[in-house]
Amino acid sequence: MNDKSLITIGKNGLILGELAVFSYGGKIEIGEDCYIGQGTRIRSANSIKIGNEVMISDNDTIYDTDAHSLNHTLRHQEFVEVVILNNLIKDAKELDVKSAPVSIEDHVWIGFNAAILKGVTIGKGAIIGASSVVTKDVEAFTVVVGNPAKVIKKLPN
């Protein structure tokens, strides 16, 4: 479900990707002078905050939620409700779907095909390498790469 009141975009942003919030909650805040590339998907069931002057390349994925339960019975229940019965999920807790806020601070660059997962904070000026999977916080002014993402370099402030 998309509700534009739950998505805010600062001035001078260029958004080519998809932004969506889930029917049971979520909020996306994007700062000023940000770029979000083609094919990038940002999905929120909790809160995703993107600072100023952030560059998010093509085909990235940013989720603040698992999107589905780890329990197969609850996943099937969700499938029946949403796909077959065309009902919106009102409360993720009913389906045991985990979520945690994502924060991307100012001046971050995320390379193409990266995945940023729930509960992560990416510090100011950090760089996320192409195709990296970020599962833990990234310190300011560091470069991380890989799956899972690991620090390979510290940058000058």
Protein Blocks (a to p, Z undefined) as FASTA:
>chain_A
ZZfklpccdehiacfbdcdddfkbccddddehiacdehiacddfkbccddehiacdehia
cdfbehiafblklmmmmmmmmmmnopacfblklnopacddddddehiacdehiacdehia
cdehiacdehiacfbdcdehiacedjddddfbdcdZZ
